[in-house]
Amino acid sequence: MKWNLMATGLALALMSGVMSSTANADGCLKGAAVGGVAGHVAGHHGVLGAGAGCVIGHHEANKHARQQATQNQGSSSSAASNNGQSEPAR
């Protein structure tokens, strides 16, 4: 019983740390659902799995957002380099 209480406290601390750093929960809910199921199946550690899944899901969502921003920045800079320039006369 003591171990379950400690695992629950750790999971809540991890989730509150992630949630306090940003207002949005991108990836957290999806990761918590998957982690909770995986933790439950792996040995009745659903709460601990949900906490870890939330952290991992949030990290993956941030990584995806950075990749999207990099791709958008690259495509806009190539389009901006052609703006205002006429093609050379042939």
C-alpha positions as CSV (number, residue, x, y, z in Angstrom):
1,M,0.0,0.0,0.0
2,K,2.8,2.4,0.8
3,W,4.5,1.7,-2.5
4,N,1.3,2.5,-4.4
5,L,0.9,5.8,-2.6
6,M,4.6,6.7,-3.4
7,A,4.1,5.8,-7.1
8,T,0.9,7.9,-7.2
9,G,2.7,10.9,-5.6
10,L,5.5,10.6,-8.1
11,A,3.2,10.4,-11.0
12,L,1.2,13.5,-9.8
13,A,4.5,15.4,-9.3
14,L,5.6,14.6,-12.8
15,M,2.3,15.6,-14.3
16,S,2.1,18.8,-12.4
17,G,5.7,19.7,-13.4
18,V,4.8,19.3,-17.0
19,M,1.5,21.0,-16.8
20,S,2.9,24.0,-14.9
21,S,5.6,24.7,-17.5
22,T,3.1,25.2,-20.3
23,A,-0.6,25.9,-20.5
24,N,-1.4,23.4,-23.2
25,A,-1.4,19.7,-22.8
26,D,-0.4,18.7,-26.3
27,G,0.3,15.0,-26.3
28,C,-0.1,14.6,-22.6
29,L,-3.6,13.1,-22.6
30,K,-2.8,10.7,-25.5
31,G,0.4,9.6,-23.8
32,A,-1.2,9.2,-20.4
33,A,-3.9,7.0,-21.9
34,V,-1.4,4.7,-23.6
35,G,1.0,4.7,-20.7
36,G,-1.8,4.0,-18.2
37,V,-2.9,0.9,-20.2
38,A,0.7,-0.3,-20.7
39,G,1.5,0.2,-17.0
40,H,-1.6,-1.7,-16.0
41,V,-0.9,-4.6,-18.3
42,A,2.8,-4.7,-17.2
43,G,2.0,-5.1,-13.5
44,H,-0.8,-2.9,-12.2
45,H,1.2,0.3,-12.4
46,G,-1.4,2.2,-14.4
47,V,-0.9,5.5,-12.5
48,L,2.9,5.5,-12.9
49,G,2.5,4.5,-16.5
50,A,0.1,7.4,-17.1
51,G,2.5,9.9,-15.5
52,A,5.4,8.7,-17.6
53,G,3.2,8.5,-20.7
54,C,2.1,12.1,-20.2
55,V,5.7,13.3,-20.0
56,I,6.8,11.3,-23.1
57,G,3.7,12.4,-25.1
58,H,4.3,16.0,-24.2
59,H,7.9,15.7,-25.3
60,E,7.0,14.1,-28.6
61,A,4.4,16.8,-29.3
62,N,7.0,19.5,-28.7
63,K,9.5,17.7,-31.0
64,H,6.8,17.5,-33.7
65,A,6.0,21.2,-33.3
66,R,9.7,22.1,-33.7
67,Q,10.0,20.0,-36.8
68,Q,6.9,21.7,-38.3
69,A,8.2,25.1,-37.5
70,T,11.6,24.3,-39.1
71,Q,9.9,23.0,-42.2
72,N,7.6,26.1,-42.4
73,Q,10.5,28.4,-41.9
74,G,12.6,26.7,-44.6
75,S,9.7,26.9,-47.2
76,S,8.9,30.5,-46.4
77,S,12.5,31.6,-46.7
78,S,12.9,30.1,-50.1
79,A,9.7,31.8,-51.3
80,A,10.8,35.1,-49.8
81,S,14.1,35.0,-51.6
82,N,12.3,35.1,-54.9
83,N,9.9,37.9,-54.0
84,G,10.6,41.2,-55.7
85,Q,13.2,39.8,-58.1
86,S,12.5,39.7,-61.8
87,E,13.9,36.9,-63.9
88,P,16.9,37.8,-66.0
89,A,16.3,38.8,-69.6
90,R,17.0,36.1,-72.2
